[in-house]
Amino acid sequence: MITQKTFYKKIENRIAVLDIDLDLGGYQKEFPNVNFQNKPTFWISRLSVPEKLRNKKIATTLMTELINWLDNNEYNAIICANPYGDLNLNQLIKLYSKFGFTFNEHNIGYRLYQK
């Protein structure tokens, strides 16, 4: 089983990346009432799109690839909405919610794999 993976797009000599790492149960504790079905859960550790590539649906493309990969492998995902880039907290939560993430009061979201 893999423990980390990177999705990326190279455009105009710039690279947009989305990194994930296997969550060893640490963040699943944030959701005590969620049944993760004993499926591996990946932590989305980074989604970065260079400034000159923004507003071109690249983050959406990377997230779509990630969601397809997660579902095809029956993996769950966890992400923290951390507004350190151009998007504010509400914009990040809105973006990730479009991909099925549900957030708690600590701005940590989970998504269970879908058949």
BELNORGI-V336626 format. One record per residue. N is the residue number from 1. PHI is phi in whole degrees, 0 to 359 (* if undefined). OMEGA is omega in whole degrees, -180 to 180 (none if undefined). D_CENTER is the distance of its C-alpha to the mean C-alpha in whole Angstrom. Layout:
n->{N & N}
phi->{PHI & PHI}
omega->{OMEGA & OMEGA}
d_center->{D_CENTER & D_CENTER}
This chain:
n->{1 & 2 & 3 & 4 & 5 & 6 & 7 & 8 & 9 & 10 & 11 & 12 & 13 & 14 & 15 & 16 & 17 & 18 & 19 & 20 & 21 & 22 & 23 & 24 & 25 & 26 & 27 & 28 & 29 & 30 & 31 & 32 & 33 & 34 & 35 & 36 & 37 & 38 & 39 & 40 & 41 & 42 & 43 & 44 & 45 & 46 & 47 & 48 & 49 & 50 & 51 & 52 & 53 & 54 & 55 & 56 & 57 & 58 & 59 & 60 & 61 & 62 & 63 & 64 & 65 & 66 & 67 & 68 & 69 & 70 & 71 & 72 & 73 & 74 & 75 & 76 & 77 & 78 & 79 & 80 & 81 & 82 & 83 & 84 & 85 & 86 & 87 & 88 & 89 & 90 & 91 & 92 & 93 & 94 & 95 & 96 & 97 & 98 & 99 & 100 & 101 & 102 & 103 & 104 & 105 & 106 & 107 & 108 & 109 & 110 & 111 & 112 & 113 & 114 & 115}
phi->{* & 283 & 244 & 203 & 204 & 236 & 254 & 209 & 227 & 252 & 222 & 52 & 61 & 239 & 237 & 258 & 230 & 223 & 253 & 228 & 227 & 297 & 272 & 272 & 103 & 297 & 277 & 298 & 296 & 293 & 232 & 296 & 261 & 258 & 270 & 279 & 56 & 55 & 264 & 303 & 236 & 254 & 265 & 277 & 269 & 201 & 228 & 228 & 237 & 304 & 308 & 289 & 255 & 287 & 65 & 236 & 67 & 288 & 299 & 297 & 297 & 296 & 295 & 296 & 299 & 299 & 299 & 299 & 295 & 301 & 294 & 296 & 256 & 59 & 251 & 263 & 217 & 227 & 216 & 252 & 282 & 241 & 281 & 259 & 249 & 282 & 272 & 277 & 303 & 297 & 294 & 295 & 298 & 298 & 300 & 291 & 296 & 299 & 259 & 93 & 278 & 245 & 253 & 260 & 290 & 261 & 64 & 254 & 243 & 231 & 217 & 275 & 298 & 237 & 288}
omega->{178 & 180 & 175 & -178 & 177 & 172 & -179 & 175 & 176 & -179 & 177 & -180 & 175 & -177 & 172 & -175 & 172 & -178 & 174 & 178 & 177 & 177 & -177 & 175 & -177 & -177 & 176 & 179 & 177 & -175 & -175 & -178 & -179 & 178 & 180 & 172 & -179 & 177 & 176 & -180 & 180 & 178 & 177 & -171 & -179 & 169 & -175 & 177 & 179 & -174 & -177 & 180 & -177 & -179 & 177 & 178 & -179 & 177 & 178 & 178 & 179 & 179 & 178 & 177 & 179 & -178 & 177 & 180 & 179 & -178 & 179 & -179 & -179 & 178 & 173 & 178 & 176 & 180 & 174 & 176 & -176 & -174 & 178 & 179 & -177 & -177 & 176 & -176 & -179 & 179 & 178 & -180 & 177 & 179 & -177 & 178 & 177 & -180 & 173 & 179 & 176 & -173 & 175 & -177 & 179 & -180 & 174 & -177 & 177 & 174 & 176 & -180 & -179 & -179 & none}
d_center->{19 & 16 & 15 & 13 & 12 & 11 & 11 & 13 & 16 & 19 & 21 & 24 & 24 & 21 & 17 & 14 & 11 & 8 & 8 & 7 & 10 & 12 & 12 & 16 & 16 & 16 & 13 & 14 & 17 & 16 & 16 & 20 & 21 & 18 & 19 & 16 & 19 & 19 & 16 & 14 & 11 & 8 & 7 & 4 & 7 & 8 & 8 & 11 & 14 & 17 & 19 & 22 & 19 & 17 & 18 & 18 & 15 & 14 & 10 & 11 & 12 & 9 & 7 & 10 & 10 & 7 & 8 & 12 & 11 & 10 & 13 & 15 & 15 & 15 & 12 & 10 & 7 & 7 & 5 & 8 & 9 & 12 & 14 & 15 & 15 & 17 & 15 & 16 & 15 & 16 & 14 & 11 & 11 & 13 & 10 & 7 & 10 & 11 & 9 & 10 & 9 & 12 & 12 & 15 & 18 & 16 & 13 & 11 & 9 & 9 & 9 & 12 & 12 & 15 & 18}
